Amino acid sequence: MKGTQLKDFITLVQSDRRLIVNSRDSMESEEESQGLRILSPEAGHSFIQPAKRIHDGEDVSFFLSSKAYTDLTTFLLQLNASMFPRKDESSTNIYSWEVGIQNVEYSAANKQLKKLINQLETFIEEAPPDTGPRRFGNISFRKWYSLVEERVSDLIDQYVPVSVLDFTTKDNTVITAKDELRAYLLGSFGSAQRLDYGTGHELSFVAFLGCMWKLGGFRKTEAGVEERGIVLGVIEPYLNLIRRLILTYTLEPAGTHGVWGLDDHSFVPYIFGSAQLSPAITNGARIPQEGSRPDAPDPSDVAKAAVVQRERVSNMYFSAIGFIYDVKKGPFWEHSPMLFDISGIRAGWAKINKGMIKMYNAEVLSKFPVVQHFPFGSLFRWEKDPLATPVKVSIHTSNQPSQKREASSNTSQSTEAGPLGGTKAPWASSGGPAAVSTTRFQSREPPLRNIQEPPIRAPWATPTSTNQMPPSVGTAAPWARPQTEQQLDKAMAPSRAPWADK
């Protein structure tokens, strides 16, 4: 994401657009947010086999105004709010929620889902990676995935609460809750066809948990208690399984932006991990927009391998960073410029958390390549949300693939190009070099790096850091500079070997 794209994205996230859940944002308190609604078993429910609905960019715009979008983002914010540290109103005690800590309560449902994930991990032993030559992902992943497909029904029966599976259906429909759960669970581990994994598959697992929540699969407690158990007791083990699958079968990133993306495979650990390090709040208080937990590591510590190794065992953000160190070599600022730029934010982890939520909305939920395979059923419905604010046209919605636009473009190209017409890059506009934006953005300067262009910067990273990039200076060939006629003659003189005058 460069140039005008980044500028338009900054404008988008600062605008009055629907940034995660219709009329709510990350500033709301837990009490003000009702959370994802739980269905009543007495009323019954008509289940639908989840199916693909997003076929082009116009469908993405509809999705952003749908009930499915509202429910997904409501559940995500609900989980995010639960990970903020807590403090007592009458004392200075701060309770933080770290990976593996003892003060987090895990319900029976959380423990069962963790066992399900552990069971899936054992299938790796039955599908060892192929040792033959390969260019991309290991084909043995298809065997692992086929084992999951064969056994997923039994796994759901064994580890999902009976109350969820026996949820009352209306109209004697053949489709049950199990059918919807199965679709989202199978979509959570990557593509066996493409041998890849990305944030779309991660979203499918969040939807699987959201389905269980709506069907009453998790216990009802005070706000945040059960949600913390879901994040630390289910999502964190799931992410560990995914990382092992990636390392074992060398899964390709799905829809990656390369170095211009946040992460090749995951996003939610950066949301929940930054919440873990944010300032403590009292129950019912508003989510802070700036600041950090007093004992939190500095955001810039992500570029320090020793600190990352220390913090990755307890924090989800640093755990994700640690996995990047495991799979990528070289300077951190070189292979992860977006994360490096975020590390220069001085407003604290709460600022980073808010920005991560906005970025998730723009880079995951609003992108056709990511959400195109997401299936919609009765629990995440492909229906217009009557309370939704209309989606404004932006760089994201206007540049999405369109079946009508592609058909029109193909017709015009065949007419204009003729038999000798070649293909052209999407960005190769008729305006030529003058059409390319020369917008520059100041950013945090990488160590020991002498570059002319600053790296891409996080959209919410205001220039608060004292480490500013030096003014950009354009490069030019030595002979392209203005020269006198005498200098030009000298420059054009034939070259001579150093020893020719001896």
Salt bridges, closest charged atoms under 4 A:
GLU28 OE2 - ARG24 NE 3.32
GLU30 OE1 - ARG86 NH2 2.66
GLU32 OE2 - ARG286 NH2 3.21
ASP71 OD2 - LYS214 NZ 2.95
GLU98 OE2 - ARG293 NH2 3.44
GLU105 OE1 - ARG219 NH2 3.08
GLU121 OE2 - ARG244 NH1 3.10
GLU125 OE2 - ARG244 NH2 2.87
GLU126 OE1 - ARG151 NH2 2.86
ASP157 OD2 - LYS178 NZ 2.91
ASP196 OD2 - ARG194 NE 3.17
GLU226 OE1 - ARG219 NE 2.83
ASP264 OD2 - LYS328 NZ 3.24
ASP295 OD1 - ARG293 NE 2.63
ASP298 OD2 - ARG346 NH1 3.55
ASP301 OD1 - LYS304 NZ 3.20
GLU311 OE2 - ARG310 NE 3.08
ASP326 OD2 - ARG312 NH2 2.86
GLU363 OE1 - HIS257 NE2 3.40
GLU363 OE1 - LYS367 NZ 3.19
GLU383 OE1 - LYS67 NZ 3.26
GLU383 OE2 - ARG381 NE 2.97
GLU453 OE2 - ARG440 NH2 3.40
ASP501 OD1 - ARG496 NH2 2.54
